[in-house]
Amino acid sequence: MSGRLRSAAPDALLLPSGATHDASAMADLCPVAMLFVRCRSGISHHLDEDATAEDMSAAISVLARLIHDGLSV
């Protein structure tokens, strides 16, 4: 996924994360990856969460490339 991220958003950061959500359960079954989209003021999981159209477009592009290329992470 990082290669596809770099082509869609060259300045994006690659971050280790302690977030697991459903990924921790799925990791026993298959490879997993999480794609985080930055939000204004770092607000997440709240009604005030807001991401720019540009950042959302980049995330959608990465996901579309993953699907098109066969979902290899």
N, C-alpha and C positions, 0 to 999 in steps of 0.2 A: 504494500500500500504506500510506502514512503516514496517510491519512485513516481507513482501516479500523483501523489500530493505535491511533489516538487514540480512536476510539469504544470499543474493547475494553479499552484500558489507558491512560487519560488521562495518567498520570504517567510513562509510558515515555519513555526518552531516544531521540533520533534521533542515531545515531553514524556518522561516516564510518569505514570499516574498510579495512584493507589485506588482509583475508582475501579470497581469490578462489575457492578450491576449484574446482569444475567451472564456476562462474559465468563465469570469464574465457573459457573455450572457448565457452560458450553465448552470450555477449554478442555474438559476431559473427553469430549467427543470429536472435536475438530479444531483447527486453527482459528483463532479469533483476533480481531483488531478493533480498536475503538477510535472513532474520528470525532474530535472535539472541535466545536466552532466557537471562536471567541465571542463574548458578549459584552455589551457596553457596561463599563464599571465592574466587570467580573461577576455580575449578578447571574446566578444560575439556580434553577429549580424554584423559580419565583415568578409571579405575574409580571414583574418589571423586567424580566429577562428580555433582552433585545439584541439581535444580531443584524449586521448590515446585509443588504441584498447582495453586495459583492462577496462577502464571506460565505453566505448561504449558497451562492452560485458556484463558488469554488468547491464547497463540500459536495454539492450535487454532481459536479463534474468528476470528482474523485470517485464517488460511488458509482456513477455511470460507467466509468472506465473499469472499475473492478468487475461489474456485472458483464460488461462487454468482453473483457479479457478472461472470463471464466472464474472470477471470484478468488483468484490466488492472492493471499495476503503476504 
